[in-house]
Amino acid sequence: MYRPLDHPTMTELAELGLSNYEETAYRTLLVTGAVSASDLSDASGVPRGRIYDVLNGLEARGIVRTQSTDPTRYTPVDPETVVDRLLSERTRELASEFDRYRSVAASVRADLLPAPPVDSSFWLGSLGSEEMRAAMSRHVRTAREHVRATVGPPYERASWETLQTEVDAFLDGVGEDVRVDLLCSEAVLDVLPESLPDLLADRNAAVRAVPTVGVSFDVIDAAAVTVDVPDPLSPADRLGVVGITDSEVAAAFEARFERLWVEAEPLLGR
């Protein structure tokens, strides 16, 4: 016979996963020893309409045992064993909850990340290719006020013969009233011909230079952006161009261009 004071408190047993009725029934069995369900209901105060469900649940969890008598009698499993079993159950439940919350956190984290621009596309095209000449011309033709472009990799390693088709397409596509700001890396200046000022003479254009340019991009009217993607297998070529029509993205690129432009060395125009 166990004395109630020798066993975990009700609050502690509840924390380990027993309901109020389960806890009351088990603690009563520790005092009464083997007893029938009806007698346990009377001794514990657990309603007779619930006592069989409570005992069946406790038996299934290895907390009580049955004796083959008539009527069936129930006896408690040793408290130390019961606590170990409840602890194992609780540990598995908490591990499952941890996995669930980790999954929820991953979903929330992904949901909180900035959404990619809805209106974006990727055009395949190597440097100097006919498809990129046509794409370049169509792209800059949309400009109404301003085109701002950085020119760095992969143009730095290309020959002028390769670049000329795109330069021509760019100049042909830009309207006469559109202001053009070109920001070139020093390595690109080595590729461009000395006749570049002549090519831009009748344009509302300015050219400045910086030691290096991390990525080549252009911004049209602070509303659309294209970013060149170098070919990972050929540093002197381009894999394609990412085109993005998103005001927030365009504003971010515009701001970075302005920071570079202010620090750059003027070569031509403004």
C-alpha positions, 0 to 999 in steps of 0.5 A: 500500500502506497501513501499519497504523500509518497507520490507525485502531486496532481499538478506534476502528473497533469504536466506529464499527460494525465487528465484530471479523471485519469490522475484521480483514478490512478491516485485512488488505486494507489490507496485502495489497491485492486478494486472493481471499476464501480468501487473505484468510481465510488472511492474516487468520485470519477462518474460511473459513466466515465470510469470504464473509459478512464480505466481502459485508457490507463490500461492501454498506456500501461498505467494500470493492470487488470485481474481476471476476476468477476467483476474485473479488478484493476490494480495500479502499476508501480509509480516509478514505472508509470512516471518513466512511461509518462515521461517517454510519452511526453518526450515523444509528444514534445519532439513531434511538436518541435518538428511541427513548429520547426516546419511552421517556422520555415513556412513563416520565414519563407512567407516573410521573405520579399516576394520576387517581382511579378513581372520579370523574364530571362532572355538567353543571348550571348554578346553580340548575338542577333537576338540580343541586338533586337532585344536591346533595341526594343528595350531602350526604345521604351525609354521616355526620359532617362536611361542609366547603365553600368557597363562592366562584366562581361563586356570587359573581356570582349572585343569591340567587334563583339560589342559593336552590334549591341552598342549600335542597337542601344544608340539606335533604340534610344530616342533623341530626347532621352538622357543617357548616363553611362558608367563604365569600368576602367577595363571597359574603357580599354575595349571601347574605341577612341571614337566613342565620343564621336558616336555620342556627339549628337546624343544627350549623353554623359560618360563616367568611369569607376575602377570596377563595376560589380554587375552590368545593368541599366535602369529605364525611367526608374521603372524597368531594369535589365541585369546582365548574367555572365556566362559561368563557362566563359567570362568573356561572354554573357549567358543572358539578361534578366528583365524586371518591371517593378518600381521597387526593384528599379528604385533600388538599382537607381539608388545604387547607380546614383551612388556610383555616379557621384563618385565616378570620374567624368569623361564626357558630357555632364 
